[in-house]
Amino acid sequence: MTQNALLGCVACVLLSLAAQAGGGELEGRMGLVHGLYEKLEYEKALEQIQLIRRLSRTVDQNIKLYLYEGVLLAELSRPTEAAMAFKEGLSLAILFSRERKRLPIKVSPKIDECFTAVRSSLEKMGSKGENHAGVQLEKVEMLEPRTGVWSSVVPLSGPRSGHTAVPLPSGQILACGGSTPKSAASVDAEVYDPSLRKWKLVKSMATPRIHHTATVLPSGKVLVTGGYDGTEWLSSSEIYNPATGIWSKTGSLHSARSGHTSVLLPSGKVLVVGGDDGGTWLASAEVYDPAKGSWTLTSSMQTPRSEHTAVVMASGRVMVAGGRTSGTSLSSVEIYNPATAVWTLSEPMLFDRWLHAAVRLTSGEVLVVGGHNDPQGAEIYDPVAGTWGMAKPLLTGRFSHHTATLLRSGKVLVLGGSSGGGASLANAEVYDPERDDWKALRSLPTPRGRHSATLSPGGRVLVVGGMVTSAIIPPKSCGSER
């Protein structure tokens, strides 16, 4: 097949995709891409594909766009980026159980060999349980926001990622659970004392957990809920008492769940929302009463979801945004009213996203950043108007497992996470809501994702553990950089 014929074929398939997706704007963009292909203006065509991805609304469309992007990057002799695009598309296909043995278009043997090599590499990783392969960290670093300077802190007792870390009333910080080099889920818990700048192991939890939640109750105790123990999804909950350093069991959830959210309501009760149980995405929600030590089912969301965000707004209502469910990623937003126990739909986000981060600003608005499908995007929710608006994009796109922390200044620190190629990021940046602007900070000394970032009473940010992964190395079949 000639190069012109290949480009024509790509254009035809893309135009077909546009027709399936519907929408005048998307179809118009596809027509523009077709013209750029005919003129062999590949770079401009790639820019249009990035814009088109923002218009797509299904996982299948996003998978195809990543694979098309990989083809074009390979044609441009950019093998590292091509391999990254193939990896992202194939990772989505694997995650959402989509069959993807070949590219959706006919390509040259060289490009097909590159694609096949990336697919084979991912399949081998999956067979060994290494989909998230990387090195777990025991390193702890602290940021002084006023100076933007990072300093090293005494490390954890051992590496961990996917844990939780919450501030205690004493000013100490409790880190618990997560994955370690020795186990998929850990029972270990330890406390950081800022005055001594030391970690101290405390009594272990009763159950190993990863992808759980931890919520500080009005009493100062910490409620840890759900998650995964390496074999089963969990419905159990337990409470840590800082005064005694002891864990005690409390009431169990009605449904086992992981990838859920947990927030403290103004009443002092705790709302847990969504998640999955290893086979089913959940729409259910439950409320924990510390006085009774038990959970009560409340009304369910309209859409099941996992890996979403939940933010308590100034009104006391809870905004749940995005996430993913069976076969698709979400832009939908639902608001829970604790006074009536009723969910209502609000205006959806401008882009669907999951594994993103969200934080309530001092203005009462909610900032949402990054995540799959719109890694560099940022948008702001106005709870009074019930509408979303675009914020200035992040300086660095972040696909997943980054953190967003509200600083005392009212600015927001965003750091870490992963790039499109799977590499952990060291980049840190701060958002100024008054100026709608991002400012790059000094990078973390150690790249990481699946970490925690906790604001200490002194206003410093403690970044704990996590995992560092490398970008995919393009197979030799993908060629060498020009």
Summary of the structure (lengths in Angstrom):
residues: 482
radius of gyration: 22.8
end to end distance: 22.9
largest distance: 73.7
contacts: 1719
relative contact order: 0.11
helix: 22%
strand: 31%
